[in-house]
């Protein structure tokens, strides 16, 4: 989760960003602890606690040892979805929380019969990620065992020790969430290694997601504003899907990500304080030819215990750095590990 310090700083940046909304209202660690004594669900944000039942609604009792914060305190466990603050703006006037490698979940079941040898990036199921305010998913899709699987792999190939599960399982979680929450919008960004003809579009259709599909024909082509979230909900265009393969836009109707989106570097190069270089596939971050901006903020090698520290003031500072690099534009998507 993002810390209170990150929350307050990000809200300050957002307030100065030409009508953009506050980015997130969520927290898992804090830089300053309250000394207030409380219990029995009376503890508020930042109050010291000793049990989860001490904290009020929407809060939980946790700590952050990597920041030498060993005394538990009440922290917020969910993102505030920005449309709950103000609704009806163009889609690109909001900022949405994204999980990097959303499927690469600690303790995920072993479906291939062998031990998994790869990094993990998340701790909650995709369903719980969405319930907790995540609105963007990064998924790596591969041809594997005559199907399309989610794999955290290398060299463009999925192996039994890097495979997680058939992609349709995760997409059915998304379908269930969109069905249960008829005013919510979800974005999926695919690192695409699928070579099966029509593989992606058939996959999404079989998962029942075609009814929510935002058509490429209605996406802004020259950096204009997107439709309002109100219009997207009214038209039931509540699923945006982007692929890393340009040809699939014409072949399958799946939008090529970097035609519509600017993006900074990922991994260790994307977490260097004071620097926000663009990803090589992206146009310059200050380009006005695309109206969506994805900020990556996660190290190359994820460390679960360090997430509360990484999601603290240093993250808020990086949002400010990338805001300036993008010509005073806040990120529409902020991708992190271990939300």
Protein Blocks (a to p, Z undefined) as FASTA:
>chain_A
ZZfklmmmmmmmmmmngoiacfbdcdfbdfbdcfbdceehlacehiacfbfklpcghiac
dddfknopabgcdddfbdcdfklmpghiafklcccdddehkllcghiacfkopacddddf
bfbdfklmmmnopabdcdddddeehiacddddeehiacfklcfbdfklmmmmmmmmmmmm
mmbccddddddfbfbghklmmmmmmnopmmmpccfklpcfehpacddfklmmmnopabcc
ddfbfklmmmnopacfklmbccddehjllmcghiacddfkbccfkbckbcbdcdddddfb
dcfklmmmmmmmklmmmmmmmmmmnoopacfbdcdehZZ
